[in-house]
Amino acid sequence: MAAICVFCASSRTLDQRWLQLAAETGGELARRGHTLVSGGGCVGMMGAVADGARAAGGRTLGVIPQSLVDLEVADLAADELLVTDGMASRKTLMIDKSDAFVALPGGLGTLDELFEVWTTATLALHDKPMVLVDADGFYRPLLDWLHTLADHHFLKPAGLDLLMVADTVPAALTLLDAHLT
């Protein structure tokens, strides 16, 4: 099947519901036969998504910069762990190794990764599908702001349409599966 990259939070102090969402995502990816591509960390939602994938028999590929390996947050249980020289090369390698992208709730790092993938898609540098999981309306303010950007012509409607939005993980993966076949 496909290699699906999941962007999400790596914070150690998250509410349990977000960790459960991440574990559910990993499990659902594995059940559908997909490989998880992650940021290669073992903490927060990033660790939970990888653990969820492995618990359901899935394959995991982590991509992590050496600086985070040095902090002892690397997912050493990953089936494959690729170590890069920095964050920019990490993102490039994650994009190259992935067929599609899912963004779960997260902070600046998650948004940075999502916007990198989305921007390169709007520039036609890739045509890989992307879906944002708006669980519990987490991303509603961001989505409202993005529509405002489009209304003011800072973002083309075609660019806005490249990012699919789903309320649940199963709905997000169904959208991706439809675009990958």
C-alpha positions in Angstrom: 0.0 0.0 0.0 1.1 3.6 0.6 3.6 5.4 2.8 1.5 7.9 4.8 3.3 10.7 6.7 1.6 11.8 9.9 2.4 15.2 11.3 1.5 15.7 15.0 2.6 17.0 18.3 5.6 15.7 20.2 4.9 17.4 23.5 5.1 15.2 26.6 2.3 17.1 28.4 -0.7 16.5 26.2 -4.2 15.6 27.2 -4.9 11.9 26.9 -7.5 12.3 24.2 -4.8 13.6 21.7 -2.6 10.6 22.5 -5.5 8.3 21.9 -6.2 10.0 18.6 -2.6 9.5 17.6 -2.7 5.8 18.6 -6.0 5.4 16.7 -4.3 6.9 13.6 -1.4 4.5 13.7 -3.6 1.5 14.2 -5.9 2.5 11.4 -3.0 3.1 9.0 -1.7 -0.4 9.8 -5.1 -2.0 9.4 -5.4 -0.5 5.9 -1.9 -1.8 5.0 -0.1 1.5 5.0 3.4 2.3 6.2 3.6 5.1 8.8 6.2 7.8 8.1 6.8 9.9 11.1 9.2 12.5 12.5 11.0 9.7 14.2 10.3 10.7 17.8 9.2 8.4 20.6 7.3 11.0 22.7 3.9 12.7 22.7 1.5 12.0 19.8 4.5 11.1 17.6 5.4 8.2 19.8 1.7 7.2 20.2 1.1 7.1 16.5 4.1 4.9 16.0 3.2 2.6 18.9 -0.4 2.4 17.6 0.9 1.4 14.1 3.2 -1.3 15.5 0.6 -2.7 17.9 -1.7 -3.3 14.8 1.1 -5.0 12.9 2.1 -2.0 10.8 5.5 -0.9 9.5 7.0 2.4 10.7 9.6 4.6 9.2 11.0 7.5 11.3 12.9 10.5 10.0 14.7 12.4 12.7 17.5 15.0 12.9 20.7 14.0 14.8 20.1 16.8 17.3 16.9 15.0 18.5 18.6 11.7 18.6 21.2 13.3 20.9 18.3 14.3 23.2 17.3 10.6 23.4 13.9 11.1 21.9 14.4 8.9 18.8 11.9 6.1 18.1 14.5 3.2 18.3 11.7 0.7 17.8 11.0 2.0 14.3 11.4 -0.6 11.5 13.6 2.0 9.8 15.0 5.1 11.4 16.7 7.7 9.1 18.8 10.3 10.7 19.3 13.7 9.0 21.6 16.6 9.7 18.8 19.1 10.5 15.1 19.9 10.5 15.0 21.1 6.9 16.5 17.9 5.5 14.2 16.0 7.7 11.1 17.6 6.1 12.5 17.1 2.6 13.2 13.4 3.3 9.7 12.9 4.9 8.1 14.4 1.8 10.2 12.2 -0.5 9.5 9.0 1.4 5.7 9.6 1.6 2.8 9.1 -0.8 0.3 11.2 1.2 0.1 13.3 4.4 -2.1 13.5 7.5 -1.9 16.4 9.9 -3.3 15.7 13.4 -3.5 18.3 16.1 -0.2 19.9 16.9 1.8 23.1 17.4 4.4 25.0 15.5 6.3 22.0 14.2 3.2 20.3 12.9 2.1 23.6 11.2 5.6 24.0 9.7 5.5 20.5 8.2 1.9 20.9 7.0 2.6 24.3 5.3 5.8 23.0 3.7 4.0 20.1 2.1 1.0 22.3 1.2 3.2 25.1 -0.3 5.2 22.7 -2.4 1.9 21.2 -3.6 0.5 24.6 -4.7 3.8 25.1 -6.6 3.1 21.7 -8.4 6.3 20.3 -7.0 4.3 17.2 -6.0 0.7 16.0 -6.3 0.5 14.0 -3.1 -2.8 14.2 -1.2 -3.0 16.0 2.2 -5.7 15.8 4.8 -6.1 17.8 8.0 -7.9 16.0 10.8 -10.0 18.7 12.5 -10.9 16.5 15.6 -13.2 18.3 18.0 -12.8 21.5 15.9 -9.1 21.9 16.8 -8.3 23.5 13.5 -11.5 25.5 13.0 -9.9 28.9 13.8 -7.0 28.2 11.4 -9.4 27.0 8.7 -11.5 30.2 9.1 -8.3 32.3 8.8 -7.3 30.4 5.7 -10.6 31.1 4.1 -10.1 34.8 4.9 -6.8 34.6 3.1 -8.6 33.2 0.0 -11.3 35.9 0.3 -8.6 38.5 0.2 -6.7 36.8 -2.7 -3.6 35.9 -0.7 -4.4 32.2 -1.3 -5.9 30.9 -4.5 -9.1 28.9 -4.1 -7.4 26.0 -6.0 -4.6 26.1 -3.4 -7.1 26.0 -0.6 -8.9 23.0 -2.3 -5.6 21.0 -2.2 -6.0 20.5 1.6 -8.7 18.1 2.4 -10.3 18.3 5.8 -11.9 15.5 7.9 -13.4 15.3 11.4 -12.2 11.8 12.1 -9.2 9.6 11.4 -11.3 7.0 9.5 -12.8 9.7 7.3 -9.3 11.2 6.7 -7.8 7.9 5.6 -10.8 7.1 3.4 -10.2 10.4 1.6 -6.5 9.6 1.2 -7.3 6.0 0.0 -9.7 7.4 -2.7 -6.9 9.8 -4.0 -4.2 7.1 -3.9 -6.1 4.5 -6.0 
